C-alpha cells in the first residue's frame, strides 16, 4: 500500500532512519537489511506464491528503545553484522539516485 500512496518513504528502526528514498524503489529494491526483512513480510495476494515464498525472519527480540545497543541498533539482529557495526551509528549515505541507507556494509551487500 505504501508504494501506491507515497512518493517517498523513510524506514526506521528504533527511532533512526535506516533507509530513505522513492517509495517504489525502496520497496522493490531494498538496500538495508532491516528494510529487506520488512519487505519480505508483505503478503502476496496470490495464495500459491504466498505459500512458497521465502521470508527473512529476524533472529532474537528487538532491543529496548530505552537502552539501545551501541553502534548500529540493528546489529544484534542482522545476519550481516561485523564487529565495526558495534562501534558507531552508521550515517545515511547515498545508495543510488535519490536514495540513502545507513549501513557500514552497504557497498558489500
Phi, psi and omega per residue, in radians:
X1 nan -0.698 -3.084
X2 -1.010 -0.768 -3.101
X3 -1.180 -0.309 -3.137
X4 -1.581 -0.404 -3.090
X5 -1.972 -0.100 -3.094
X6 -2.099 2.545 3.020
X7 -1.480 -0.769 -3.137
X8 -2.236 2.731 -3.141
X9 -2.460 2.533 3.015
X10 -2.069 2.196 3.099
X11 -1.724 2.241 -3.093
X12 -2.063 2.577 3.018
X13 -2.346 2.118 -3.095
X14 0.877 0.763 3.035
X15 1.434 0.070 3.104
X16 -2.070 2.465 3.085
X17 -1.273 2.208 3.097
X18 -1.883 -0.331 3.074
X19 -2.709 2.461 -3.065
X20 -2.533 2.334 3.102
X21 2.985 -2.961 3.099
X22 -1.103 2.273 -3.006
X23 -0.935 -0.836 -3.108
X24 -1.069 -0.749 -3.139
X25 -1.126 -0.802 -3.111
X26 -1.092 -0.725 -3.091
X27 -1.358 -0.664 -3.119
X28 -1.449 -0.423 -3.128
X29 -2.440 1.165 -3.113
X30 -1.105 2.530 -3.128
X31 -1.850 -0.766 -3.086
X32 -1.371 2.482 -3.139
X33 -0.994 -0.610 3.109
X34 -1.191 -0.725 3.102
X35 -1.080 -0.697 3.114
X36 -1.053 -0.728 3.127
X37 -1.164 -0.732 3.116
X38 -1.070 -0.819 -3.104
X39 -1.120 -0.617 -3.139
X40 -1.187 -0.297 3.126
X41 -1.524 -0.121 3.132
X42 -1.209 2.149 -3.131
X43 -1.128 2.538 3.073
X44 -1.765 2.262 -3.060
X45 -1.162 -0.291 3.123
X46 -1.504 1.997 -3.081
X47 -1.025 -0.608 3.139
X48 -1.171 -0.739 3.110
X49 -1.200 -0.758 -3.115
X50 -1.032 -0.707 -3.118
X51 -1.161 -0.526 -2.993
X52 -1.842 -0.111 -3.055
X53 -1.380 2.713 3.117
X54 -1.612 2.352 3.048
X55 -1.946 2.614 3.037
X56 -1.560 1.966 3.135
X57 -1.770 2.133 -3.109
X58 -1.375 2.355 3.112
X59 -1.324 2.731 3.032
X60 1.245 -3.005 3.130
X61 -1.894 2.665 3.084
X62 -1.072 2.478 3.091
X63 -1.220 2.879 3.124
X64 -1.211 2.277 3.074
X65 -1.203 -0.334 3.100
X66 -1.309 -0.581 -3.123
X67 -2.324 1.220 -3.089
X68 -1.200 2.735 3.112
X69 -1.181 2.764 3.094
X70 -1.172 2.744 3.112
X71 1.240 -2.453 3.095
X72 -1.235 2.113 -3.107
X73 -1.101 -0.368 -3.115
X74 -1.485 -0.223 -2.998
X75 -1.004 -0.572 3.121
X76 -1.134 -0.353 -3.096
X77 -1.946 0.008 -3.032
X78 -1.579 2.236 3.119
X79 -1.232 -0.265 -3.085
X80 -1.854 0.122 -3.067
X81 -1.131 2.468 3.057
X82 -2.229 2.918 -3.089
X83 -0.898 -0.649 -3.111
X84 -1.153 -0.297 3.095
X85 -1.156 -0.388 3.138
X86 -1.502 -0.221 -2.984
X87 -1.399 -0.754 -3.061
X88 -2.628 2.686 3.072
X89 -1.222 2.119 -3.122
X90 -1.237 2.391 3.097
X91 -1.379 2.822 2.991
X92 -1.231 2.229 3.126
X93 -2.210 2.732 3.122
X94 -0.996 2.365 -3.141
X95 -2.287 0.436 -3.103
X96 2.349 3.131 3.126
X97 -1.073 2.206 3.113
X98 0.946 0.662 -3.044
X99 -2.474 2.433 3.088
X100 -2.428 2.632 3.070
X101 -2.577 2.687 -3.110
X102 -1.976 1.567 3.127
X103 -2.714 2.247 -3.128
X104 -1.219 -0.303 -3.124
X105 -1.852 0.281 -3.058
X106 -0.911 -0.797 -3.112
X107 -1.147 -0.526 -3.113
X108 -1.385 -0.527 -3.056
X109 -1.547 nan nan
